[in-house]
Amino acid sequence: MNTAVNVEASLQLESLAGRAYQRLDSWKEIACYLRRSVRCAQRWEKNEGMPILRHHHARGATVYAYREELDEWWRGIGSKQGMER
């Protein structure tokens, strides 16, 4: 029983480590991943609902996003544009 718990905990840690690798930790990293300008990425968050997360601090906040979520959002935007044509 103890071994099963250890295996499950190990798998959860691996999953978290993989997700951390997928994390983009600034507007610059997010924009670079999307091959757009920082301003364009910020505009997409505001106007198009791009999934950006924030870690709030005493003064201000840090933005971050996960590649997987951005990819899903991008595919959704593309399918919407295809339907409008």
C-alpha positions in Angstrom: 0.0 0.0 0.0 2.8 2.4 0.9 4.5 1.7 -2.5 1.3 2.6 -4.3 1.1 5.9 -2.5 4.8 6.7 -3.3 4.2 5.9 -7.0 1.1 8.1 -7.1 3.0 11.0 -5.4 5.9 10.5 -7.8 3.6 10.7 -10.8 2.0 13.9 -9.4 5.4 15.5 -9.0 6.4 14.6 -12.6 3.1 16.1 -13.8 3.8 19.3 -11.9 7.4 19.5 -13.2 6.2 19.0 -16.8 3.6 21.7 -16.3 6.2 24.1 -14.9 8.2 23.5 -18.1 5.2 24.6 -20.1 4.8 27.8 -18.2 5.6 31.2 -19.8 6.5 33.7 -17.1 6.3 37.1 -18.7 4.6 39.1 -21.4 7.8 38.8 -23.4 7.9 35.0 -23.2 4.2 34.8 -24.1 4.6 37.1 -27.1 7.7 35.3 -28.3 5.9 31.9 -28.1 3.0 33.4 -30.1 5.5 35.1 -32.5 3.8 38.5 -31.9 4.7 41.7 -30.1 4.1 42.2 -26.4 1.4 44.8 -27.2 -0.4 42.4 -29.5 -0.4 39.7 -26.8 -1.8 42.2 -24.3 -4.5 43.3 -26.7 -5.4 39.6 -27.4 -5.9 39.1 -23.6 -8.1 42.1 -23.3 -10.1 41.8 -26.5 -10.0 38.1 -27.5 -10.0 36.3 -24.2 -6.5 34.9 -24.4 -5.9 32.9 -21.2 -3.4 34.8 -19.1 -3.0 34.2 -15.3 -1.8 36.6 -12.7 0.0 36.1 -9.4 -0.9 39.1 -7.3 1.7 40.7 -5.0 1.5 43.6 -2.5 2.3 45.9 -5.4 1.3 44.8 -8.9 1.1 41.3 -10.3 3.2 38.8 -12.3 1.6 37.5 -15.5 2.1 33.9 -16.7 0.4 31.5 -19.1 0.7 27.8 -20.0 1.6 26.8 -23.5 -1.1 24.1 -23.6 -3.8 26.6 -22.7 -2.5 29.1 -25.3 -2.5 26.4 -27.9 -6.1 25.5 -27.2 -7.1 29.1 -27.3 -5.3 29.6 -30.6 -7.1 26.6 -32.1 -10.4 27.9 -31.0 -9.7 31.3 -32.5 -8.8 29.7 -35.8 -11.9 27.6 -36.0 -14.1 30.7 -35.3 -12.5 32.6 -38.1 -12.9 29.6 -40.5 -16.7 29.6 -39.7 -17.1 33.3 -40.4 -15.7 33.1 -43.9 
